[in-house]
Amino acid sequence: MSQLKIETKMTHAIDYSDWDSFIQKSFPNCPYEGIACEEEMTNDSTWTCTPSGNLTSERIVEIEDYLSNGKVKLGRLPNTSDILNYLVYKGETPSGHYSVDICW
C-alpha cells in the first residue's frame, strides 16, 4: 500500500462570531462587516490563513487608518488576512495557522 503524506500543524481555531465580536470591540470605528461578508464565506465553511506579521510600513499605516477610522486608499481595502497579519505584527495574536469556522 502507498504511503499517504501528512503534515501535522498546530492550528488556532476561532468561531466566526468570536472573531467578529473581537473586531467590533477592538476597533469600533472600523467598517469591517464580519468575516462571512468580507470573505464571501457561506454557512458551514472554514476560512484559513497563516499570518506571519510581515507587512510593509506603508501597509501598516493603511491598515491602522482602516481600523481606527475606516479610511482606505482606492483599491487598498484591508481584508481579513491583512487584519490578522497586523494583529500578529502588533503582538496581539500569535503567528501560526488560523482556522475560522463559519457556521450559523
Stockholm file with secondary structure:
# STOCKHOLM 1.0

chainA/1-104         MSQLKIETKMTHAIDYSDWDSFIQKSFPNCPYEGIACEEEMTNDSTWTCTPSGNLTSERIVEIEDYLSNGKVKLGRLPNTSDILNYLVYKGETPSGHYSVDICW
#=GR chainA/1-104 SS CCCCCCCCCCEEEEEHHHHHHHHHHHCTTCCCCCHHHHTTCCTTEEEEECCCCCCCHHHHHHHHHHHHHCCCCTTCCCCHHHHHHHHHHHTSSCCSEEEEEECC
#=GC SS_cons         CCCCCCCCCCEEEEEHHHHHHHHHHHCTTCCCCCHHHHTTCCTTEEEEECCCCCCCHHHHHHHHHHHHHCCCCTTCCCCHHHHHHHHHHHTSSCCSEEEEEECC
//
